[in-house]
């Protein structure tokens, strides 16, 4: 049994959303890789392209470097390996797309507007539609049948723990600020009017993963796939934050927005994240080829 993305079907009289997504499940991420490579290379290598404070410019350059050197080639490699039947590559594919989606949003909203604005928009848009196309066309049921060995409840508890710790970390900063008349210290030194990390984490990603963990507990097929992509993304994101913190600290060592402590913490989180990922990726039970 090969775990694969559903291929193009024969044309029909009516062009459905499903058929469109099947035709573009490979093309969309290829365009994404091209646009993301251009956007991040220019962000990292062109002096003066970023117009924010030194520390956030450093953060953005670090993020751009990880997107360029790891996420973009990783996406292409995972697509190639998946086309040859690798189910693990299908998980990595979703993880790399998630990383590009999350961080293209930050390039849009955590950096003051600059000449790369349209490239950032294109990267974000292509990442959104690439994720939709993959989720709509991947053989999620076949994948879930292969992964019946998973420690479902253990992974669900790990995800819930990560969600709770993230919420507590953000509320430790946001909560006290809500009690003050002036909330500007919440974004002091960032060069932006609000923090998009709080917005997308608290408004979308953390609720999504809390629900995913619940359905993973109940062994739902889509949650098995999404949780695997999230575990892969989590390791990559933790390592990426460590890198962006290093660049930010090098740009402005006095800023609290990038610290040595954060570098070590996120590096440790990346290592810890490898443990549940191992249990997810370890050899599955054999399934006969039909």
Backbone as a ProteinNet text record, in pm:
[ID]
protein_1_A
[PRIMARY]
XXXXXXXXXXXXXXXXXXXXXXXXXXXXXXXXXXXXXXXXXXXXXXXXXXXXXXXXXXXXXXXXXXXXXXXXXXXXXXXXXXXXXXXXXXXXXXXXXXXXXXXXXXXXXXXXXXXXXXXXXXXXXXXXXXXXXXXXXXXXXXXXXXXXXXXXXXXXXXXXXXXXXXXXXXXXXXXXXXXXXXXXXXXXXXXXXXXXXXXXXXXXXXXXXXXXXXXXXXXXXXXXXXXXXXXXXXXXXXXXXXXXXXXXXXXXXXXXXXXXXXXXXXXXXXXXXXXXXXXXXXXXXXXXXX
[TERTIARY]
85.7	0	88.1	66.9	145.7	64.2	120.5	55.4	95.1	-0.8	34.4	-73.8	-39.2	-136.1	-219.4	-348.7	-436.6	-394.9	-381	-339	-456.3	-423.8	-528.1	-625.7	-751.3	-852.1	-888	-959.1	-999.3	-1091.2	-1077.4	-1160.4	-1308.2	-1387.9	-1533	-1594	-1723.5	-1790.6	-1785.6	-1797.8	-1794.4	-1660.2	-1600.1	-1470.6	-1495.2	-1474.3	-1501	-1378.8	-1403.9	-1293.4	-1193	-1243	-1154	-1061.9	-1116.4	-1034.2	-930.4	-968.1	-872.7	-757	-789.8	-686.2	-596.1	-652.8	-572.2	-472.3	-511.1	-422.5	-310.7	-336.7	-240.5	-168.4	-187.6	-126.4	25.8	81	226	267.4	187.7	226.2	226.4	127.8	120.7	244.5	287.2	408.7	535.2	536.8	652.8	661.9	548.6	546.5	578.3	526.5	555.2	705.3	770.5	915	990.8	950.7	1017.7	999.9	876.9	848.8	910.4	897.8	953.5	1105.7	1169.1	1315.3	1356.3	1282.7	1314	1293	1178.8	1146.3	1246.8	1282.2	1370.9	1516.5	1558.1	1695	1716.3	1619	1629.6	1624.9	1539.7	1530.4	1663	1727	1849.3	1972.1	1983	2109	2114.3	1999.5	2001.7	2005.2	2110.1	2118.1	2011.2	1952.8	1857.4	1717.5	1693.8	1559.6	1459.9	1506.6	1422.7	1435.7	1323.8	1323.4	1283.9	1278.7	1239.1	1356.7	1335.1	1444.3	1548.1	1668.3	1778	1745.9	1687.1	1662.9	1561	1452.4	1351.9	1400.6	1484.9	1548.5	1632.8	1705.3	1785	1697.7	1587.9	1493.5	1442.3	1402	1346.5	1450.6	1575.1	1680.4	1706.4	1702.6	1719.8	1608.4	1484.7	1370.2	1381.5	1418.6	1432	1538.6	1646.4	1753.1	1704.4	1630.7	1579.3	1478.3	1393.7	1298.5	1371.8	1476.6	1550.4	1635.5	1708.1	1807.2	1750.5	1637.2	1583.4	1443.7	1349.4	1209.6	1186.3	1243.9	1220.8	1281.6	1411.5	1463.9	1399.4	1365.8	1300	1164.8	1090.4	961.7	978.6	1075.2	1097.2	1140.4	1228.4	1274.9	1161	1080.5	969.9	867.6	842	750.6	804.9	935.2	997.6	992.3	1023.7	1021.8	880.2	783	644.9	597.5	639.9	599.2	650.3	751.4	805.1	744.8	646.5	573	605.7	684.1	721.7	609.4	554.6	449.9	507.9	632.1	694.9	714.2	743.6	760.5	629.1	516.8	386.6	365.1	412.7	404.9	497.4	620.8	717.3	667.5	604.6	548.3	454.7	362.8	269.4	343.1	444	520.3	594.5	658.2	729.7	632.6	516.4	416.8	369.2	346.7	304.8	407.1	535.5	641.3	643.2	631.4	631.1	506.8	393.5	270.6	282.9	324.4	334.6	430.7	545.5	648.1	632.5	563.1	531.9	432.3	344.4	253.2	332.3	436.5	517.9	598	647.7	718.5	625.5	498.3	400	369.1	351	295	390.7	505.6	599.3	718.2	716	816	743.6	794.4	733.2	731.5	628.5	612.3	738.7	778.4	899	878.6	983.8	973.1	942.5	951	921	777.6	695.8	560.1	482.4	484.1	407.1	462.2	592.3	649.9	606.8	600.5	551.8	405.5	325.1	183.6	171.4	249.1	243.4	286.6	389.3	435.7	326.9	265.7	158.8	40.3	-1.6	-115.8	-89.1	26.8	60.4	71.2	120.2	128.8	-10.3	-103.9	-241.1	-301.9	-296.1	-360.1	-287	-156.9	-82.1	-125.9	-147.3	-194.5	-334	-421.5	-558.3	-555.8	-476.7	-469.8	-418.6	-317.1	-260.5	-360.5	-426	-521.5	-641.8	-677	-793.4	-762.3	-636	-603.4	-518.7	-457.8	-375.7	-462	-405.3	-474.8	-467.8	-545.7	-540.5	-591.8	-694.3	-747.1	-644.7	-577.9	-475.1	-360.3	-323.9	-217.2	-256.1	-379.6	-424.5	-426.2	-457.4	-455.7	-313.9	-217	-77.6	-28.5	-83.6	-30.8	-114.6	-173.4	-252.2	-166.8	-32.9	56.6	79.9	35.9	70	20	97	47.3	-43.6	-165.9	-255.3	-273.9	-301.3	-331.8	-206.8	-93.1	31.3	64.5	46.2	71.8	-29.7	-153.7	-256.2	-222.1	-177.5	-139.5	-20.6	75.7	191	144.9	55.7	7.4	-68.7	-156.2	-228.7	-132.5	-29.3	68.9	138.1	176.3	241.2	147.9	19.6	-78.7	-92.9	-108.4	-126.9	-4.2	114.2	236.2	250.1	214	218.4	119.5	-0.9	-102.2	-55.1	-1.4	45.5	161.2	250	363.5	316	218.7	169.8	88.5	5.3	-78	4.3	121	208.6	250.2	258	291.9	167.9	67.7	-51.3	-137.2	-153.3	-241.1	-211.4	-88	-57.6	-76.4	-48.4	-62.9	-208.3	-301	-443.3	-491.1	-417.7	-457.4	-402.3	-318.6	-258.3	-336.2	-328.2	-392.9	-323.2	-192.7	-113.5	-58	-102.2	-57.5	58.8	109.9	218.3	344.4	374.6	493.3	486.9	365.4	349.4	421.3	436.3	503.6	623.7	668.4	779.2	905	963.9	1087.2	1069.4	943.7	920.7	900.9	862.9	841.5	706.8	616.8	483.6	377.9	252.7	145	89.2	100.4	52.4	138.5	125.5	212	137.1	173.6	103.3	127.6	231.1	254	139.6	103	-10	-137.9	-156	-279.5	-296.7	-195.6	-214.8	-203.6	-123.7	-115.1	-245.4	-290.2	-408.9	-538.1	-536.3	-658.4	-680.1	-571.2	-587.7	-510.3	-376	-294.4	-315.9	-316.8	-332.5	-472.3	-580.8	-712.3	-720.4	-660.8	-661.5	-594.5	-480.4	-408	-476.5	-544.9	-621.5	-732.4	-801.6	-907.9	-848.6	-735.4	-669.7	-631	-579.3	-540.8	-662.4	-777	-898.4	-939.8	-935.2	-972.3	-865.1	-739.3	-633.3	-659.3	-700.8	-737.7	-842.8	-931.1	-1040	-1005.4	-877.3	-822.4	-890.7	-922.8	-979.9	-869.8	-899.6	-797.8	-731.6	-810.6	-752	-662	-697.8	-616.3	-483	-482.3	-356.6	-259	-309.1	-222.4	-180.5	-276.1	-246.2	-152.1	-172.9	-85.1	57.5	75.5	209.7	277.7	202.5	258	293.9	210.9	238.5	361.9	379.4	497.6	624.9	620.1	734.4	759	652.3	662.1	716.7	675	715.8	866.2	928.7	1074.4	1140.2	1091.1	1148	1128.3	1010.3	981.2	1067.4	1084.2	1167.1	1310.5	1363.6	1499.4	1506.7	1402.9	1400.9	1398	1321	1316.7	1452.9	1520.7	1655.2	1748.2	1735.5	1818.6	1782.4	1652.5	1615	1649.7	1644.7	1687	1837.7	1913.9	2059	2089.9	2024	2046.7	1998.5	1884.1	1834.3	1927.1	1980	2072.1	2201.9	2248.7	2369.6	2346.2	2224.3	2193.3	2178.2	2122.8	2102.9	2100.4	2215.3	2227.9	2153.8	2117.8	2050.3	1898.8	1844.3	1698.9	1645.2	1534.2	1472	1398.6	1389.1	1318.9	1403.5	1531.7	1619.4	1726.9	1722.2	1813	1883.7	1995.6	2069.2	1984.6	1909.6	1822.4	1719.9	1663.7	1565.2	1629.2	1753.1	1824	1836.8	1881.2	1897.8	1763.4	1663	1531.4	1472.8	1476.8	1417.4	1499	1629.5	1710.7	1671.9	1649.9	1606.2	1468.7	1377.9	1244.5	1250	1342.4	1358.5	1401.3	1494.1	1541.5	1429	1355.9	1244	1139.5	1115	1015.5	1050.8	1178.3	1218.8	1166.1	1137.5	1092.1	955.1	849.7	720.4	726.8	811.5	824.4	883.1	973.7	1029.2	918.7	833.7	726.9	626.1	614.6	525.1	588.9	718	785.6	845.3	844.8	907.8	835.6	902.2	851.2	710.2	623.1	484.2	469.5	353.6	328.8	324.4	355.8	359.1	216.3	203.1	76.1	104.1	29.4	53.9	27.3	106.6	90	-15.2	-107.6	-217.1	-204.1
-120.2	0	123.6	210.1	332.3	449.7	523.6	645.6	757.6	813.7	913	1017.6	1123.4	1226.7	1179.1	1203.6	1163	1232.9	1158	1213.4	1274.4	1338.8	1396.7	1290.1	1324.5	1234.9	1277.4	1190.8	1223.7	1344.2	1432.6	1552.3	1519.3	1595.5	1580.6	1708.3	1703.9	1821.2	1938.6	1912.1	2019.3	2020.3	2138	2154.1	2181	2080.2	2094.2	2148.7	2198.1	2245.9	2134.5	2011.5	1899.6	1872.9	1877.4	1849.2	1958.8	2084	2194.3	2176.5	2142	2124.4	2006.5	1898.5	1783.6	1820.5	1905.6	1946.5	2037.6	2106.2	2206.2	2168.6	2046.3	2008.9	2009.8	1987.2	1997.1	2134.7	2191.2	2318.9	2432.4	2437.9	2546.6	2553.3	2442.6	2452.9	2478.4	2440.1	2474	2625.4	2688	2834.2	2897.8	2838.6	2888.3	2886.3	2776	2764.5	2872.6	2897.9	2999.1	3138.4	3173.7	3307.4	3324.8	3222	3230.2	3243.6	3172.7	3182.2	3323.9	3384.4	3521.4	3618.8	3606.1	3698.7	3688.6	3567.3	3550.2	3580.9	3549.7	3582.1	3733.4	3805.9	3951.7	4007.5	3949.2	3993.7	3976.3	3863.4	3832.7	3904.2	3909.9	3954.2	4102.1	4166.4	4305.2	4401.5	4478.3	4575.2	4683.5	4720.8	4831.3	4795.5	4668.4	4632.4	4633.9	4602.6	4604.7	4740.7	4798.4	4936.2	4948	4837	4839.8	4859.8	4845.4	4852.8	4744	4765.9	4672.8	4531.6	4518.3	4384.8	4307.6	4374	4303	4279.1	4369.2	4342.1	4214.8	4201.2	4080.1	3956.3	3967.2	3855.1	3814.3	3913.1	3884.8	3821	3866.5	3807.9	3662.7	3634.7	3497.2	3406.9	3455.5	3379.2	3356.1	3460.8	3449	3345.9	3341.3	3245.7	3102.4	3074.9	2939.4	2902.7	2996.7	2970.6	2937.9	3013.9	2997	2870.9	2847	2739.1	2604.8	2607.2	2481.3	2452.3	2546.2	2518.3	2501.7	2589.6	2580.8	2453.2	2425.7	2299.4	2177.7	2186.8	2074.7	2044.4	2148.3	2130.6	2057	2098.7	2036.5	1890.8	1864.8	1727.3	1638.3	1687.9	1607.3	1578.1	1674.5	1650.2	1541.3	1546.6	1446	1307.7	1299.9	1170.9	1116.3	1205.1	1158.8	1103.2	1165	1116.1	975	933.3	797.3	703.1	752.8	666	677.6	776.9	789.3	855.9	783.5	843.7	945.6	925.4	1023.4	1156.9	1150.5	1273.5	1349.8	1276.7	1343.5	1425.5	1374.3	1447.8	1569.4	1548.4	1658.3	1767.3	1727.8	1822.7	1919.6	1865.3	1950.6	2036.6	1980.5	2056.1	2173.8	2151.9	2260.7	2368.4	2326.6	2425.2	2507.2	2439.3	2511.2	2613.5	2577.6	2670.9	2792.4	2770.7	2882.5	2968.9	2906.5	2982	3069.9	3011.6	3084.6	3202.7	3179.5	3282.9	3383.6	3347.6	3448.4	3549.6	3503.5	3594.2	3693.1	3644.6	3732.8	3831.2	3788.7	3882.2	3993.6	3960.2	4060.7	4160.8	4111.3	4195.2	4229.1	4163	4194.2	4275.8	4311.4	4402	4522.6	4643.4	4760.1	4741.8	4795.3	4775.3	4817.8	4735.5	4763.9	4722.7	4729.8	4705.2	4559.8	4470.5	4329.7	4293.1	4394.2	4371	4274.1	4293.8	4207.6	4065.7	4051.3	3916.8	3846	3920	3861.6	3819.6	3904.2	3870.9	3744.9	3738.5	3622.3	3495	3505.5	3389.3	3340.3	3432.4	3395.8	3333.9	3394.8	3345.4	3205.2	3185.5	3054.7	2948.4	2987.3	2892	2849.3	2944.8	2911.9	2811.2	2840.8	2753.8	2621.3	2620.9	2495	2401.6	2457.6	2377	2322.5	2407.4	2364.4	2251.8	2268.8	2167.7	2034.7	2040.7	1917.2	1846.4	1921.6	1860.7	1802.2	1862.9	1816	1694.6	1672.6	1567.3	1454.1	1472.3	1366	1247.3	1128.5	1005.8	992	1074.4	1080.2	951.4	892.4	767.8	655.6	646.1	543.7	564.5	690	721.2	680.8	709.3	675.7	524.9	448.6	302.8	252.4	316.8	277.1	311	415.7	467.6	427.5	309	262.4	224.8	224.7	193.6	313.2	430.8	552.8	549.4	609.9	630	752.9	734	846	937	877.5	959	1027.8	961.6	1025.1	1145.9	1133.7	1246.8	1358.6	1321.8	1423.4	1501.9	1432.1	1499.7	1592	1547.1	1631.8	1759.8	1746.5	1863.9	1957.4	1902	1986.8	2058.9	1989.5	2051.6	2168.5	2148	2254.8	2373.4	2346.2	2453.2	2533.1	2464.3	2532.4	2616.4	2560.9	2634.9	2758.9	2748.1	2865.3	2971.9	2930.1	3026.7	3097.1	3021.2	3080.7	3177.3	3140.6	3228.6	3361.1	3356.1	3481.2	3561.7	3494.2	3566.8	3626.3	3570.4	3628.5	3769.4	3793.4	3926.8	4011.1	3949.3	4024	4061	3967.4	3989.6	4116.9	4135	4258.4	4384.7	4375.6	4493.9	4537.2	4440.5	4473.5	4556.1	4548.8	4622.2	4764	4797.5	4930.2	5021.8	5151.1	5247.1	5254.4	5240.3	5246.8	5107.9	5048.6	4914.3	4915.6	5034.1	5043.4	4966.9	4950.9	4870.9	4726.7	4680	4543.5	4522.7	4630.3	4619.8	4714.8	4762.4	4857.4	4798.3	4875.9	4834	4744.8	4706.6	4615.3	4687	4813.4	4889	4865.8	4791.7	4765.8	4802.3	4815.6	4862.6	4752.9	4628.2	4515.7	4395	4289.7	4172.8	4061.7	4033.8	3931.2	3790.1	3769.3	3637.2	3603.5	3699.6	3678.6	3652.1	3728.3	3719.7	3581.4	3534.6	3407	3287.8	3298.7	3188.1	3172.8	3282.3	3275.4	3268.7	3326.7	3331.9	3213.4	3141.1	3031.9	2906	2916.1	2795.5	2716.6	2782.1	2710	2649	2721.9	2656.6	2538.8	2554.5	2445.5	2321.2	2339.5	2224.3	2163	2244.4	2189.9	2097.9	2142	2060	1936.2	1954.5	1841.4	1734.5	1777	1681.1	1602.8	1670.7	1601.9	1494.1	1529.7	1431.7	1325.5	1359.2	1257.9	1156.4	1203.5	1115.9	1014.7	1060.5	975.3	905.6	917.9	847.5	884.1	1010.2	1055.3	1070.3	1031.2	1023.5	1157.9	1264	1393.4	1444.4	1413.6	1459.4	1385.9	1259.9	1184.5	1253.2	1296	1362.4	1501.4	1582.2	1719.8	1722.1	1631.4	1629.4	1593.4	1504.1	1471.2	1589.6	1662	1782.3	1885.9	1897.2	1994.6	1956.5	1828.5	1784.2	1814.8	1791.2	1820.9	1971.8	2047.3	2193.6	2246.2	2185.3	2234.5	2229.9	2122.4	2112.3	2219.2	2233.6	2331.7	2473.8	2502.5	2637.4	2671.7	2576.7	2601.9	2631.9	2551.3	2576.2	2709.7	2741.7	2868.4	2988.8	2979.7	3090.1	3107.9	2995.9	3006.2	3082.1	3055.1	3124.1	3272.2	3303	3444.8	3521.6	3454.7	3520.1	3549.5	3459.2	3481.1	3601.7	3610.2	3723.7	3853.4	3848	3967.6	4013.2	3918.3	3952.4	4010.2	3957.8	4012.3	4155.1	4183.3	4317.3	4418.3	4375.4	4465.9	4383	4370.5	4286.8	4343.9	4471.7	4534.4	4514.9	4467.1	4455.5	4330.2	4341.4	4223.4	4136.5	4181.7	4105	3992	3987.6	3880.3	3858.6	3745.1	3721.3	3586.8	3575.3	3448.9	3339.7	3376.5	3280.7	3220.9	3305.9	3257.2	3162.9	3190.6	3103.1	2962.4	2955	2825.1	2756.6	2833.6	2776.2	2713.8	2786.2	2736	2621.2	2624.2	2510.1	2384.9	2401.7	2289.1	2239.8	2332.2	2293.6	2213.8	2249.4	2174.4	2031	2015.1	1881.2	1801.1	1864	1796.1	1753.1	1838.1	1806.7	1686.6	1648.5	1530.4	1401.3	1403.3	1281.5	1236.6	1320.5	1275.7	1252	1328.3	1307.3	1168.5	1122.3	987.5	882.7	895.5	798.3	803.8	920.1	931.1	867.9	890.6	846.2	705.7	645.6	514.8	415.5	306.3	211.7	166.1	174.3	133.3	-15.3	-67.7	-207.7	-228.8	-348.8	-378.4	-386.2	-334.3	-343.4	-408.3	-509.8	-583.4	-497.2	-517.5	-444.2	-513.1	-433.7	-493	-454.8
0	0	0	-94.2	-104.9	-55.2	34.8	82.6	-11	-81.3	-182.2	-194.5	-264.4	-296.3	-413.4	-409.1	-516.6	-644.7	-751.3	-879.9	-955.3	-1067.4	-1151.3	-1197.4	-1200.7	-1252.4	-1394.1	-1465.4	-1601.8	-1599.7	-1700.6	-1700.6	-1709.2	-1640	-1645.7	-1698.3	-1718.9	-1774.8	-1679.6	-1552.3	-1453.3	-1381.2	-1371.4	-1305.8	-1158.6	-1073.5	-931	-858.8	-737.3	-654.8	-631.7	-606.6	-580.2	-699.6	-821.3	-939.3	-961.5	-933.4	-946.7	-849.6	-724.1	-623.3	-657.1	-712	-750.4	-859.9	-949.8	-1057.8	-1007.9	-899.4	-854	-724.3	-674.6	-548.3	-555.8	-675.6	-693.2	-746.5	-835.1	-895.5	-794.1	-707.3	-609.9	-520.6	-457.8	-375.2	-455.2	-583.1	-666	-685.3	-715.4	-725.8	-590.6	-484.1	-349.8	-323.2	-356.4	-333.4	-409.1	-533.3	-615.2	-556.5	-521.6	-469	-330.3	-245.5	-110.4	-114.9	-207.4	-220.3	-258	-350.8	-392.4	-276.8	-208.4	-99.3	14.5	53.1	168.6	134.1	11.1	-28.6	-29.5	-83.3	-84.5	57.8	142.1	281	353.2	331.9	404.8	348.1	215.5	155.4	117.5	94.5	46.1	164.3	181	291.8	278.4	388.4	388.3	343.7	308.8	262.4	377.7	498.9	617.8	685	724.7	774.5	921.5	992.7	1132.4	1225.7	1355.6	1453.2	1426.3	1473.1	1444.9	1492.1	1611.3	1665.1	1582.3	1541.6	1462.2	1319.5	1269.1	1139.6	1148.1	1259	1278.9	1289.6	1366.6	1376.5	1239.2	1159.7	1027.5	936	945.3	863.1	903.1	1033.1	1079.3	1030.2	1040.4	991.5	841.5	768.1	622.6	585.5	662.2	634	650.7	757.7	779.6	670.8	632.5	524.4	394.3	365.9	240.7	239.9	348.8	350.2	394.4	466.5	519.6	465.2	483.1	449.6	300.4	218.9	74.4	14.4	36.1	-17.3	47.9	177.5	244.1	182.2	146.2	80.1	-51.9	-131.3	-262.4	-248.6	-154.1	-132.8	-84.2	8.8	60.9	-48.4	-136.4	-247.7	-339.6	-366.7	-452.8	-388.9	-260.5	-191.1	-180.2	-157.8	-148.7	-282.6	-391.2	-523.2	-549.1	-472.8	-484	-379.3	-303.4	-212.9	-66.5	-24	116.1	196	295.2	377.6	474.2	517.2	606.4	535	406.9	328.4	318.2	319	315.5	442.4	555.8	681.8	676.7	630	622	527.6	418.3	322.2	393.5	473	546.8	649	714.7	813.7	753.1	639.2	572.2	524	471.5	430.2	550.2	663	783	826.8	817.4	856.6	764.4	634.7	540.3	557.5	587.2	609.5	733.6	844.6	970.5	958	899.6	898.7	785.4	679.1	577.8	634.4	722.8	792.8	878.1	944.2	1027.3	942.9	828	740.7	693.7	676.8	635.2	745.7	869.1	974	1087.5	1094.5	1201.9	1151.7	1023.7	968.4	909.1	931.9	867.4	716.6	651.6	508	432.9	336.3	259.7	113.9	34.9	-109.5	-144	-48.1	-73.2	-35.9	-9.5	39.2	-50	-180	-270	-274	-261.4	-254.3	-126	-16	109.3	95.6	32.4	11.3	-73.9	-182.1	-270.8	-198.1	-114.8	-39	55.5	126.6	219.7	145.3	35.9	-39.9	-95.8	-155.2	-210.7	-101.5	16.6	127.4	172.4	181.3	220.9	124.4	-4.5	-102.8	-119.3	-95.2	-99.6	12.6	132.3	244.6	215.2	164	132.3	28.8	-77.2	-182.6	-128.9	-43.5	11	102.5	190.7	282.7	209.4	97	22.4	-65.8	-98.7	-194.7	-137.6	-21.5	37.2	77.8	67.3	106.7	258.4	326.5	472	534.7	476.9	532.9	522.2	407	391.4	488.4	509.5	603.8	745.3	783.3	918.6	940.2	836.6	848.2	872.8	811.6	830.7	971.4	1030.6	1157	1277.4	1272.6	1386.3	1506.4	1488.1	1599.9	1690.8	1651	1724	1868.9	1959.5	2096.8	2097.7	2052.1	2026.1	2147.3	2260.4	2377.7	2431.8	2422.2	2465.1	2380.4	2248.3	2158.9	2182.4	2208	2234.7	2361.5	2464.9	2589.5	2566.1	2485.9	2454	2383.7	2287.6	2214.1	2307.1	2391.3	2487.1	2580.6	2623.9	2712.6	2643.5	2517.7	2441.6	2423.7	2397.6	2380.7	2509.5	2622.1	2751.4	2785.9	2766.6	2798.4	2710.4	2583.5	2495	2539.1	2573	2618.7	2745.6	2839.2	2964.7	2939.3	2847.7	2817.2	2760.4	2668	2609	2709.6	2788.1	2884.4	2997.3	3023.2	3124.7	3085.3	2954	2904.3	2879	2816.3	2776.5	2896.7	2991.3	3105.7	3183.1	3231.1	3305.5	3221.8	3090.4	3004.6	2994.4	3002.3	2992.9	3112.1	3221.3	3341.4	3344.3	3247.8	3242.4	3148	3172.1	3083.3	2948.7	2950.3	2827.9	2797	2684.4	2647.3	2549.3	2517.2	2419.1	2458.9	2590.4	2625.2	2575	2541.3	2491.6	2358.4	2280.8	2150.9	2143.5	2258	2260.4	2197	2106.3	2041.1	1920.8	1889.9	1777.5	1644.1	1650.6	1527.6	1462.4	1529	1473.7	1577.7	1531.1	1618.7	1707.1	1663.7	1743.7	1713.3	1793.6	1777.3	1703.9	1578.6	1501.3	1552.2	1632.6	1691.3	1786.1	1871.9	1961.7	1882.5	1775.9	1698.3	1637.5	1564.5	1496.8	1592.4	1697.1	1792.1	1870.7	1933.1	2018.4	1938.1	1818.4	1738.6	1647.1	1613.9	1516.6	1552.2	1558.8	1567.5	1695.4	1810	1935.8	1951	1916.5	1918	1821.1	1702.7	1605.3	1661.9	1727.9	1778.6	1900.7	1979.9	2092.6	2041.4	1937.4	1877.3	1810	1740.7	1675	1776.4	1891.7	1995.7	2045.1	2056.6	2099.7	2000	1871.8	1769.1	1752.6	1780	1779.8	1890.5	2007.9	2118.7	2073.3	1983.9	1934.9	1802.6	1761.5	1645.7	1515.1	1496.5	1370.4	1266	1142.9	1037.5	1011.7	998	963	1074.7	1200.1	1313.1	1317.8	1275.1	1269.5	1174.6	1059.2	961.1	1008.2	1051.2	1091.7	1212.7	1307.8	1424.9	1386	1290.3	1243.5	1179.3	1094.8	1034.3	1138.3	1243.9	1349.8	1429.4	1459.3	1532.6	1453.4	1323	1237.5	1234.2	1213.5	1212.8	1345.1	1457.1	1587.7	1608.2	1562.7	1572.3	1486.7	1363.9	1272.4	1323.1	1376.8	1426.7	1547.3	1638.8	1756.9	1716.5	1624.1	1575.3	1502.4	1425.6	1352.4	1444.5	1554.1	1651.1	1717	1746	1803.4	1709.1	1580.1	1481.3	1474.1	1468.8	1456.7	1583.6	1699.4	1822.9	1820.5	1764	1755.1	1667.3	1551.2	1461.7	1525.6	1594.6	1660.5	1771.5	1847.4	1956.5	1901.2	1789.6	1728.2	1678.6	1633.5	1582.6	1695.5	1811.1	1924.9	2053.1	2115.5	2235	2355	2349.8	2464	2461.2	2351.4	2338	2406.4	2477.1	2539.5	2438.3	2313.8	2210.5	2153.2	2187.5	2140.8	2247.3	2313.6	2425.2	2411.6	2480.5	2482.7	2547.8	2651.5	2718.1	2623.2	2537.2	2440.5	2338.9	2302.2	2208	2266.3	2391.3	2455.8	2479.5	2519.3	2545.3	2419.2	2308.6	2185.3	2126.7	2146.8	2104.4	2182	2312.5	2395.7	2352.5	2318.5	2273.6	2144.2	2056.6	1931.4	1960.3	2053.7	2089.9	2155.7	2246.6	2312.9	2210.4	2111.8	2009.7	1924.9	1923.2	1847.4	1909.3	2039.4	2108.3	2058	2065.6	2010.9	1860.4	1791.3	1647.3	1618.2	1702.6	1686.4	1697.9	1799.6	1818.2	1703.4	1642.2	1526.1	1403.2	1383.4	1261.8	1270.3	1387.7	1397.6	1307.4	1278.5	1179.4	1212.7	1114.7	1133.9	1105.3	1138.2	1108.5	957.8	914	772.1	715.5	594.5	523.9	389.6	356.4	232.6	111.4	7.6	-116.7	-199.6	-250.5	-329	-475.5
[MASK]
++++++++++++++++++++++++++++++++++++++++++++++++++++++++++++++++++++++++++++++++++++++++++++++++++++++++++++++++++++++++++++++++++++++++++++++++++++++++++++++++++++++++++++++++++++++++++++++++++++++++++++++++++++++++++++++++++++++++++++++++++++++++++++++++++++++++++++++++++++++++++++++++++

